[in-house]
Amino acid sequence: MHTEDKYSTIAAPCEGLFKDSGSRFIAYVFPVSSEAEVKPIVDALRKEHHAARHHCYAYRIVKVEDGPEGPVLDKEGFWRANDDGEPSGTAGRPILGQIDSRGLQNVLVVVVRYFGGILLGVPGLIRAYKSATADALDNAQIIEKTASRCWQIEFSYELMPAVMGDLRSQGLEVAGRDFAEGCKFEITVPLSKEKTLLEHIDNMGIRREKTV
């Protein structure tokens, strides 16, 4: 069975804008790789746009789970839709809907609203948050990335030729090396190659530990 490890995301942060009846909806899109990255970004935008009425956001981040046949990429992953004081379902969900309609993962969208003095109603708010997000995503460069996990392996110097040969045969590179006591490598392994590599490592009696 081939493990799926490809997903679509954005290459870099970008912005979008939608205006309606005096209100401005400024959308900020960011590539993220973990939920821990979300709060600092949202907090920074709250500080930058302290006069704005709402700072609504949504994200979807892939999750990797261990299955019986090896790692599994869960594209539903981690997600959240936050209305930040807007009527329930009028902001976070429309933002998330735009992320999902384009099949994107590892993306955070924050839409900052400056209130123009005129109430837009539920349909108007949904349209505004959807349109601002769509405008930002239209400006984004969509790229394909490979989901991977990081492993640390430790082995004796005698096993160096075998280990390096195994890594080269699978097109893997060593991210970090430590030769203080024996050999210690940090390697980033695409999900589709992880099961085979770990089987080889185990057969050689090499100690391994997942780091990410």
Salt bridges, closest charged atoms under 4 A:
GLU4 OE2 - LYS75 NZ 2.90
ASP20 OD2 - ARG127 NH2 3.00
ASP43 OD2 - LYS39 NZ 2.68
GLU48 OE2 - HIS49 NE2 3.68
GLU65 OE2 - LYS63 NZ 3.56
ASP66 OD1 - ARG149 NH2 2.66
ASP66 OD2 - LYS210 NZ 3.24
ASP84 OD2 - ARG46 NH1 3.40
ASP84 OD2 - HIS55 ND1 3.87
GLU86 OE1 - HIS54 NE2 3.53
GLU86 OE2 - ARG113 NH1 2.97
ASP100 OD1 - ARG60 NE 2.66
ASP138 OD1 - ARG102 NH1 2.90
GLU154 OE2 - ARG207 NH1 2.57
ASP166 OD1 - HIS200 ND1 2.90
GLU194 OE2 - ARG149 NH2 2.58
GLU199 OE2 - LYS195 NZ 2.84
ASP202 OD1 - ARG208 NE 2.76
